[in-house]
Every structure is written in C-alpha cells, then in structure tokens.
C-alpha cells in the first residue's frame, strides 16, 4: 500500500511539474501571444550552411603558437566573395585577433577545435563600436558580425578569449586607481553582433573572455541554444565578463545554456545618461525569454541595467541557480530614466545571496549638468513558483526616485537569513501562498 501511495504521489508531483512547465499556449507578461518562433528549437545542420571552408585547406597553419588573423580573415573574405559558406575551425588550436564575418558566412567550430584569442590588444584595431550603453570607437571582439543576417555559430568546439593578461592588467589598474572605469583598461570581448537578424548560436563553449562574452546590439530574432559560457571567479577573477549582453534587441531566446561568469549572467542593456531616452543610438529590449538554463557563479542571473532605459516582456523560467549573488536584479541608475516592466520569473530552484534586488546603482554616477534626477519605474513584475535559499530574499530599497508598482509574489518557498519584507515600498503588491522560513506571509 505504501508503495502504491508513493507511486501516486510521484505521478501527481510529476503532473504538477509538467503543468507548471507547459508553456505551449502561454503569453508574454503583458498578455500578447508568444509566437511559434520561440517554440522552434531546431538546430542548424552543417550540411545546410553552404560550401565548407575548412581553414587549414586555405593556407591557415596548424601551428597553435602563431597569430593567424590575416590568414583566417582571408578565408572568410574568400567565402563571402564566392557567394557565402561556412568557415570551419577543425581540430586543433588556432590563434587569432579580431575576425569580421561577412554576409552569407557562418562559423562552425569542430569538436576538439579551438579558436583562441590573442592576448595582445594590438591584434584588435579600434573601430566604431558600442560599449556600456554608448556608441564609441573601441576594440572589436574576437568574433564580429556587423550587418550579417542569418549569422550562426555552431559545432561542439571552443571559442577561448585567452583573457588572463587582460584580467591581470585590469586588476593592476584598479590597485592604482580604485575608481577606474571598465573602459580604461584595453580588452576585447569574445563575440559582438551588430544590427543583424535571425542569428543562432548553438552547442559551442564560449570561455575566458577578456571583457563581455556575448554582446548583441540592435538585433532581432536571436536564439542561443545549449551554450556553455564560463569565466573564472576565483584566483585570477575575470572582471566584467558578462555571459550575455542584450542591447536593444527584439525576440531573443536563451535556452538550455550553462552560465558561470565573474559578472552578470544575462544583462539587458540599452543606454545610459540623463537624456539616454532621447539618443537615437539607444532603445528598448522586448520579448526576451530565458528558459531551461543553469546558472553557476554570477553577480546576477537576470539583470535589468545598469545601462538600460526600457525593458518590456521579459521571462525567465524553469531554471536552476547555484551560486548567483542575485536571482533578479533591477539596477536603478539615478542618472538615467528607466522603465522595467512586464517581467516574469517563474519555476526557479536553487540558491542565491539575494532573491529580488532593487536599489540605486551609483557607480560612475554623472548627471552631466541635468538639474533634476530622472524618475525610474518598475511595473508589473511577477515572481512565481520559486524554491530558493538565500541570505536576503526581499532586497528592495525605498528610493524616492524610483516608482515600483504591481508586483506579484506567488507560490514561493523561501529560506532566508534576513526575513524583513517592507510592502510599503511597492504600490500594488500582492503575496499569494508565499512562505518565508515556513511562515506564510499574509
């Protein structure tokens, strides 16, 4: 009898889990339908990427100590000139500076293959770029795609940023000047995609970036599937190596990825400054889904900001968190007008130092002469079906320059050291079946 009851309870538990994670007919937080595009997880096949250009067949040496930027770029250019194709990194280690993919070209990194970044910044010539919410001339990434629709990175190999010397230089500069900015130390990102649509990355390992790992600016319809993204946070820490920076993008899916980096895992960007909402180079993020992901160490699993002006329809669901400093972070810059709205975090298990973090982010604060502090808003935020162990669950600051409205906390099982919850900070806050240290919150 006990065995039968155990089976029944297991079946019920499984059914409840299946129901809570059945997203086939759901909508975005503002009620608009989620398109079928988000439900298509098809993987790109090498055979469908056109002619294969294996770099060692076109003059690239197998010498892993030799910088081969020019030789690899020549292969990319040849493929583009011949109507397109896929650049194949075969088994072995290939050292390079900045590479620029062209229309109708793609990148495939074979299992056992490594595209490794140069640790000499001279191999990354300064050019028009985008960093930390501003357009400026800066160092390109190891892999760059400017205006390359249908760009893809696939294969089971590795793109390694070889960032150790850049990290060491950064921390040395911080010793000299504790207030130095991220941009004061010259270091490249791993991947940068600018103004490109229908982009897909899958299966590759993206590790040890000198700066941000993946940065997407003004892109539409981006899918990141089953990626492994890593940079170290012990011994020599890898500063500002965000796993995924989403900067003015629409329709963005992150699915089945592992992320452990020494900064934010997923950060929504879009602009900064007292008049950021009036700059044509800035803009919103919309329709972002993060699902079935695992988060290791990171400063936050999902961060809005700090260089961000408007994020709408953001979902993080069915994820596991192990070692994040924060689960959900609304970074409120007091020098930037911000609106973070229609955000839903659901079906989350794990541990983080802080569950929900909302407070003023004053690093490099600068009103640039604006006489008033712009108001910022957080509206329609839902945390649902969450089992979390943390030091602080409700890390919400009472900030006169921030308006928080319409937050829902539902079906939460929270174990926390600090139990204080000030409901007055949020106008229109609702708690449904929320237990903190096994005590129901009324």
Protein Blocks (a to p, Z undefined) as FASTA:
>chain_A
ZZmmmmmmmmmmmmmmmmmmmcklgccfkopacdfklmmccdcdfklnopaddfklnopa
fbfkbccklmmmmmmmmmmmnopacddddedddddddddddehiacdddehiacdddfbf
klmccddddeehiacdddddfbdcehighiacedjddcdehlmmmmmmmmmmmmmmmmbc
fklpgcddfbdcehiahiadehiacehifbdfbdcehiehiadehiacdddfehjacehi
afbdcehiahiadehiacdddbdfbdcdhbecjklmmpmkbccdehiadehiacdddfbf
bdgdjbdfbdghiadehiacehiabfbdcdddfkbccddehiadehiadddfblbdcddd
fehiaeehpabdcddddehiadehiadddfblblcccdfkbccehiadehiadddfblcd
cfklpghiacehiaeehiacZZ
